[in-house]
Amino acid sequence: MDFEFTDEQQQLRDAVRRWVERGYDFERRRAIVKAGGFDRSIYGQLAELGLAGLYVSDEHGGMGMGPVEGMVVLEELGRGIVMEPVAQALLAGATLSNFGGDDAKSQWLPKVAGGEALVVLAHVERKARWRLDVCDTQATGSGGEWRITGAKSVVPAGDQADAFIVPAHADGKLALFLVERNASGVSTRGYVTQDGSRAAEVKFDSAPAMLVTQDGQAALEYAVDVGIASLCAEAVGTMDRTMELTVEYLNTRKQFGVTLSTFQALRHRVADMKMQLELARSMSYYATLKLNSPAEERRRAMSRAKYQLGVSMRFVGQQSVQLHGGIGVTDEYVGSHYFKRLTQMELTFGDTLHHLGEVSERMQDTAGVFA
């Protein structure tokens, strides 16, 4: 199998990396965190690059690209630990494109692609513990109009988003709806998360909603799988830069008159970090390439990938902190922010133990070796 990137994909990577290096340095990121963890102007700049519309067709003003291009972009954003939720734009674009009706597509896809509207997935409920079949939010319909009542937690940029993709039960079956944040009956409580980004608790009290699809379970699973593949790619970029920071530190910090990189035991630990990074990179590629596979195959692949990424993120982050010593956990040093980002990503869309259980549950007679 050829894993080489095309010239166009490499150019896309280079463009995003240049933007990160020039427009999103550590001091600017710290200022955004201090201001609340989300900067609309930054999201607008990313949208101007076409990143919000990667998964939106040309017909609706997007770039009409696929999962590999999304992976390339998110790896570079991960290197810069960019907090603005481009992955949510990809998720929204892919979900609406594949499951939305004509009205939802024509009304929202051009806005998503152009960056005019930030649409995020609001699916987490307090008692769900990452299970997608647990949902207390209810939708009632009358005369073709729908209203949503319920609550969602840890919604990315929830008090800044323009609309939410919301799973809710309608007539006893899970469906997917789109709800505008400024609609009547919608209330949000925003906060800064551990890694400095922004999230919110969102409540819906008979809020007006647009039906996206009545096949809500399949659509929600697909949306979450796009999120997992995106997160895996972002995590690879974050670990890649964490490795670079660690190696730079070991090559400059001296102990007993020599640089730390001369100690064989420390070099072995860096080699173990590199091995975990490359395992993670391989599984990120695997998740990306399986994103358009049949649902059962895709779901197995995402859990396998997220499990390995969880193991790798924890290992690389913890080893980086230990190899840095005390400076590795200080707020003034950029490395600590990479560690916090890796820690939060390990818990997003299901933690490592959750996905180990999913892998076990979906295991076939061949244990996945020949399938």
ChimeraX attribute file (.defattr): number of C-alpha atoms within 10 A of each C-alpha:
attribute: neighborCount
match mode: 1-to-1
recipient: residues
	/A:1	3
	/A:2	4
	/A:3	6
	/A:4	8
	/A:5	13
	/A:6	10
	/A:7	9
	/A:8	10
	/A:9	18
	/A:10	14
	/A:11	12
	/A:12	18
	/A:13	21
	/A:14	15
	/A:15	14
	/A:16	21
	/A:17	18
	/A:18	12
	/A:19	17
	/A:20	19
	/A:21	13
	/A:22	9
	/A:23	14
	/A:24	18
	/A:25	15
	/A:26	17
	/A:27	11
	/A:28	11
	/A:29	21
	/A:30	18
	/A:31	12
	/A:32	19
	/A:33	19
	/A:34	12
	/A:35	12
	/A:36	18
	/A:37	21
	/A:38	24
	/A:39	18
	/A:40	13
	/A:41	10
	/A:42	16
	/A:43	20
	/A:44	19
	/A:45	14
	/A:46	20
	/A:47	20
	/A:48	14
	/A:49	16
	/A:50	16
	/A:51	29
	/A:52	32
	/A:53	30
	/A:54	26
	/A:55	27
	/A:56	29
	/A:57	19
	/A:58	14
	/A:59	11
	/A:60	20
	/A:61	17
	/A:62	22
	/A:63	17
	/A:64	13
	/A:65	16
	/A:66	18
	/A:67	22
	/A:68	16
	/A:69	20
	/A:70	26
	/A:71	27
	/A:72	21
	/A:73	27
	/A:74	29
	/A:75	27
	/A:76	29
	/A:77	27
	/A:78	25
	/A:79	21
	/A:80	24
	/A:81	27
	/A:82	23
	/A:83	23
	/A:84	23
	/A:85	21
	/A:86	25
	/A:87	24
	/A:88	21
	/A:89	28
	/A:90	27
	/A:91	26
	/A:92	29
	/A:93	29
	/A:94	23
	/A:95	26
	/A:96	25
	/A:97	20
	/A:98	15
	/A:99	21
	/A:100	23
	/A:101	14
	/A:102	11
	/A:103	12
	/A:104	18
	/A:105	21
	/A:106	15
	/A:107	11
	/A:108	22
	/A:109	29
	/A:110	21
	/A:111	20
	/A:112	27
	/A:113	29
	/A:114	21
	/A:115	24
	/A:116	15
	/A:117	19
	/A:118	26
	/A:119	31
	/A:120	27
	/A:121	25
	/A:122	23
	/A:123	24
	/A:124	22
	/A:125	21
	/A:126	13
	/A:127	10
	/A:128	13
	/A:129	13
	/A:130	18
	/A:131	13
	/A:132	16
	/A:133	12
	/A:134	16
	/A:135	20
	/A:136	17
	/A:137	20
	/A:138	21
	/A:139	27
	/A:140	16
	/A:141	14
	/A:142	7
	/A:143	5
	/A:144	7
	/A:145	11
	/A:146	18
	/A:147	21
	/A:148	28
	/A:149	19
	/A:150	19
	/A:151	23
	/A:152	23
	/A:153	18
	/A:154	21
	/A:155	23
	/A:156	25
	/A:157	26
	/A:158	28
	/A:159	20
	/A:160	19
	/A:161	21
	/A:162	18
	/A:163	21
	/A:164	23
	/A:165	25
	/A:166	27
	/A:167	31
	/A:168	26
	/A:169	19
	/A:170	19
	/A:171	12
	/A:172	9
	/A:173	13
	/A:174	24
	/A:175	23
	/A:176	28
	/A:177	24
	/A:178	25
	/A:179	25
	/A:180	18
	/A:181	21
	/A:182	14
	/A:183	15
	/A:184	13
	/A:185	15
	/A:186	20
	/A:187	18
	/A:188	20
	/A:189	14
	/A:190	18
	/A:191	18
	/A:192	17
	/A:193	18
	/A:194	12
	/A:195	20
	/A:196	22
	/A:197	23
	/A:198	25
	/A:199	24
	/A:200	23
	/A:201	21
	/A:202	21
	/A:203	19
	/A:204	22
	/A:205	14
	/A:206	18
	/A:207	21
	/A:208	23
	/A:209	22
	/A:210	20
	/A:211	24
	/A:212	24
	/A:213	23
	/A:214	20
	/A:215	13
	/A:216	22
	/A:217	18
	/A:218	15
	/A:219	22
	/A:220	24
	/A:221	17
	/A:222	22
	/A:223	23
	/A:224	20
	/A:225	26
	/A:226	26
	/A:227	22
	/A:228	26
	/A:229	31
	/A:230	26
	/A:231	24
	/A:232	32
	/A:233	29
	/A:234	29
	/A:235	32
	/A:236	29
	/A:237	25
	/A:238	28
	/A:239	32
	/A:240	21
	/A:241	19
	/A:242	26
	/A:243	21
	/A:244	12
	/A:245	17
	/A:246	21
	/A:247	18
	/A:248	12
	/A:249	17
	/A:250	21
	/A:251	14
	/A:252	12
	/A:253	13
	/A:254	13
	/A:255	12
	/A:256	6
	/A:257	7
	/A:258	12
	/A:259	14
	/A:260	21
	/A:261	19
	/A:262	13
	/A:263	12
	/A:264	10
	/A:265	11
	/A:266	14
	/A:267	15
	/A:268	11
	/A:269	15
	/A:270	21
	/A:271	12
	/A:272	14
	/A:273	25
	/A:274	17
	/A:275	14
	/A:276	21
	/A:277	26
	/A:278	15
	/A:279	17
	/A:280	26
	/A:281	24
	/A:282	16
	/A:283	24
	/A:284	30
	/A:285	18
	/A:286	16
	/A:287	29
	/A:288	28
	/A:289	17
	/A:290	20
	/A:291	22
	/A:292	15
	/A:293	12
	/A:294	9
	/A:295	15
	/A:296	9
	/A:297	14
	/A:298	20
	/A:299	22
	/A:300	20
	/A:301	26
	/A:302	27
	/A:303	27
	/A:304	21
	/A:305	27
	/A:306	32
	/A:307	25
	/A:308	22
	/A:309	30
	/A:310	25
	/A:311	18
	/A:312	26
	/A:313	28
	/A:314	19
	/A:315	17
	/A:316	26
	/A:317	24
	/A:318	16
	/A:319	21
	/A:320	28
	/A:321	20
	/A:322	13
	/A:323	18
	/A:324	19
	/A:325	11
	/A:326	9
	/A:327	15
	/A:328	23
	/A:329	18
	/A:330	13
	/A:331	11
	/A:332	13
	/A:333	12
	/A:334	18
	/A:335	23
	/A:336	21
	/A:337	22
	/A:338	26
	/A:339	25
	/A:340	17
	/A:341	25
	/A:342	29
	/A:343	18
	/A:344	15
	/A:345	23
	/A:346	23
	/A:347	14
	/A:348	16
	/A:349	21
	/A:350	21
	/A:351	20
	/A:352	22
	/A:353	14
	/A:354	17
	/A:355	22
	/A:356	18
	/A:357	13
	/A:358	18
	/A:359	22
	/A:360	13
	/A:361	10
	/A:362	17
	/A:363	13
	/A:364	12
	/A:365	9
	/A:366	8
	/A:367	11
	/A:368	12
	/A:369	8
	/A:370	7
	/A:371	8
